[in-house]
Each structure stands twice: as structure tokens, then as C-alpha cells.
Amino acid sequence: MASLLRTRNLIRPVLSQVRSLNLQEYQSKGLMGKYGVTIQPFLMASSGEEASEQAKVMLTEKGAEEIVLKAQILAGGRGKGTFSSGLKGGVKLSTNPSEIGDLTSQMIGYNLVTKQTKPEGSPVRNVMVAKALNIVKETYLAIVLDRGYGGPVIIASPDGGVDIEEVAERTPERVHKIPVDIFDGISEDAALDLARKLEFEGDAVTQAAGEIKKLYELFLGVDATQVEVNPFGLTDNNEVVCFDAKINFDDNSQFRQKEIFGMEDTSESDPRELEAAESDLNYIAMDGNIACLVNGAGLAMATMDIIQLHGGSPANFLDVGGKVQEEQVEKAFNILTRDPAVKAIFVNIFGGIVDCKVIASGIISACQKTSLELPLVVRLKGSNMDAARDLLASSGLKIQAIDQLNDAAEAVVKCVM
């Protein structure tokens, strides 16, 4: 599903230190169902035999005339993917329970490779056995937190089922943005007006308005930062259904959304990301050879850009945040130095909230404990930077402490050339 954060005309990107909660499709739809949002009826299966039985239930008890079988992974593009078993396509249609079982046996336990997965693909552990519905109209609907408006904004277009970025680029007049007062919510009249802008007609207008209000209740109830439904569609039975959804959550709400955060699927996550998260660090692996330790996502982006400007390639994005302590710096170094691809480390810290002396102490301790042999370039600017420089200088360690960002980036790139 298209991400709103890439759409310049829709949402201004906001970079912060968060690790996105990953939920499978069936989990997101389960949450929607709890809030009364209309979704496709479905059952789950983890084997071919179970999928065949679930298909029989859908056909005999749930009113399904045809089954749509969907492999469950976190990446998109499943329909055009290929399994390591040789099966092509992670979304299949059938009216035969036995065929559903056979197809599932070629999915479960195998990796599914799509444009959004790693080259080796993602392992499939379960499948969704759902009632197939015929879509006659596809629209787009999303509710997001927009810093520019200072609250929720509904983004909608009558042109759904495609990338919303393409719609915004080609026909921006077909994309509607409606700010919502966080205290008043969405009125019945506003929901009906939005349903008409989505070009629903007749009874479908009232249905769509009801679904919009339920989606807003979901947005607030689960502390979401984004609920994106594409397509928000109409069936040949004149029923408005949320066919596919992406939900992003506010990480700060974890203390009161324990049940939801407990559903997180980490099976496809990099173990280093999980290890970093346990220490309140934000780590994203890349395929270069210069490790980066920074504070703040904006500085991280600038650091990676200037490394590339000088002909280098970043090995990671590691943001220690604004409340970092010495132990976290040690943990960060421990994660960075275990990557065999890393040939040099670049520490780039701007001490606003962060105390540069704390960072320096953490660097020294980490170097001593890991017997660091990799080239290390450190740039510390801001709070307590003079004391931090003195610590590094008196440590006896081979550390290149450089004040200017451009010079520091050039130096670390030279280390790997």
C-alpha cells in the first residue's frame, strides 16, 4: 500500500526516533472489526489441512461463493510475488477447499519474495482464508496526524485502488483534505459530505459516512498516527467495505495499548533492530561500510548524505536520541562493531539536549571494552563539548576528533578507501 509520508502534496514528512509497530494484515483487520468497521469475513490457517477446513466453513457457513487466499507477510506486492516452493502469487482465488489446501501447502513454511522483501523473501507462517467480494468502485481514505494542522486530517479521493501519490500528481483536485477538530470529532453532516465527495451514491452514501465515523473512532481508540484504507470500496451488493488497511501507531501510547503492541510480529525484523530497541536506540541496517552513530533523525539523514557526497557508503542509521546515557552508547558500539561489513565508525553528535561529555565517556568505555581496532572519527558539538574533547584527547585511544562536519566526513571516507 502506498505510504502517505512520501507524498509531498499531502503530508509533510516528520522524522523522529521511533520504531514502527508491525502488524500483519489479519491483525489490522481484527482491530477494525472490533470497532465495527465493515471488513471481509475471514479465518486464519497455519497448514494446508486447516486452510481447507476453513474454506469449507467460509463456503457453507459464512456465505462465501469464492475464497480469496492471502499469504501473511509484512511486505506488500504479495499478489505478484514468488514462493521458494515455486508457486507464483501470494493471493489466490478458488471455490474448491481442496485446492485452497494444496495452495496453502505451497505457501506455509516457504519464503515469499516480492518487490518489498529482502532478496531471500519473507517466511510465511499463516494464511488468511477470506470471503471473496466483487469490487465495483474503489476509493481512497486515510486519517492521519498532521503537524501542520495540529491534529487529525482526513485525506480522501474517489480514485482509489492505485497509489495515492500518482493521483495527487496527476489530478490534485481529486484529493480532498478535511481537518478534524480533535475535541468535536466528525459530525454526521461532515461524514455525509465526505462520502459524496468520494462519489458514493444512494444508500451507499449513508453507509460510507458510517464507516468513516467508525474509522475515526478506531483512529482515536488505538492511538493511531495513520489509518489508511485503500481501497475503501463498494461491492456488487452495494456494500461499503474496507478492503485493505495500514495502521501506524504512536509509540508513546505503548503503556496503554499493551494488547496491541503485544501483537507485534518481529519474525521479519533485523535482530539488531530489536536489540537496539531494547536499549531505546533506533537502528536501521544499510549495505555500506561506514557505521554512523548520531542523535536525531535529521542529523542522521544529513550525516549519511555527506558521507555519500564524499564517495562513501553508510552501513546503518543509528540514532541514540536525546536522552542517551553512557550505557546506551556502549550498547550502540557493541551493535555497530558486530557488523562484519563495517570498516570505520563515524560519531556525529550535536549536543543540545545531549551532553557531549556523556557521549565521550560512552565512546571511551566502549572502545576499551570491545578493544576497538576500527578507525573512529568523532565530531561533538554543543553542550559540554570542550570537556568531551579533553576526555577523548586524554584517553590514549586512536580517535580522530574533528570539529567541522565536512572535514570529519571526508576523514572517515578516507579511512575506508
C-alpha positions, 0 to 999 in steps of 0.5 A: 500500500502506498505510504502517505509520508512520501507524498509531498502534496499531502503530508509533510514528512516528520522524522523522529526516533521511533520504531514502527509497530508491525502488524500483519494484515489479519491483525489490522483487520481484527482491530477494525472489526472490533470497532465495527468497521465493515471488513471481509469475513475471514479465518486464519490457517497455519497448514494446508489441512486447516486452510481447507477446513476453513474454506469449507466453513467460509463456503457453507457457513459464512456465505462465501461463493469464492475464497480469496487466499492471502499469504501473511507477510509484512511486505506488500506486492504479495499478489505478484510475488514468488514462493521458494516452493515455486508457486507464483502469487501470494493471493489466490482465488478458488471455490474448491477447499481442496485446492485452497489446501494444496495452495496453502501447502505451497505457501506455509513454511516457504519464503515469499519474495516480492518487490518489498522483501529482502532478496531471500523473501519473507517466511510465511507462517499463516494464511488468511482464508477470506470471503471473496467480494466483487469490487465495483468502485474503489476509493481512497481514505486515510486519517492521519496526524498532521503537524501542520494542522495540529491534529487529525486530517482526513485525506480522501479521493474517489480514485482509489485502488492505485497509489495515492501519490500518482493521483495527487500528481496527476489530478490534485483536485481529486484529493480532498483534505478535511481537518478534524477538530480533535475535541468535536470529532466528525459530525454526521453532516461532515461524514455525509459530505465526505462520502459524496465527495468520494462519489458514493451514491444512494444508500451507499452514501449513508453507509460510507459516512458510517464507516468513516465515523467508525474509522475515526473512532478506531483512529482515536481508540488505538492511538493511531498516527495513520489509518489508511484504507485503500481501497475503501470500496463498494461491492456488487451488493452495494456494500461499503467495505474496507478492503485493505488497511495500514495502521501506524501507531504512536509509540508513546501510547505503548503503556496503554495499548499493551494488547496491541503492541503485544501483537507485534510480529518481529519474525521479519525484523533485523535482530539488531533492530530489536536489540537496539530497541531494547536499549531505546536506540533506533537502528536501521541496517544499510549495505555500506561500510561506514557505521554512523552513530548520531542523535536525531533523525535529521542529523542522521539523514544529513550525516549519511548524505555527506558521507555519500557526497564524499564517495562513501557508503553508510552501513546503518542509521543509528540514532541514540536520541536525546536522552542517551546515557553512557550505557546506551552508547556502549550498547550502540558500539557493541551493535555497530562493531558486530557488523562484519561489513563495517570498516570505520565508525563515524560519531556525529553528535550535536549536543543540545539536549545531549551532553557531549561529555556523556557521549565521550565517556560512552565512546571511551568505555566502549572502545576499551571494552570491545578493544576497538581496532576500527578507525573512529572519527568523532565530531561533538558539538554543543553542550559540554563539548570542550570537556568531551574533547579533553576526555577523548584527547586524554584517553590514549585511544586512536580517535580522530576528533574533528570539529567541522562536519565536512572535514570529519566526513571526508576523514572517515571516507578516507579511512575506508578507501 
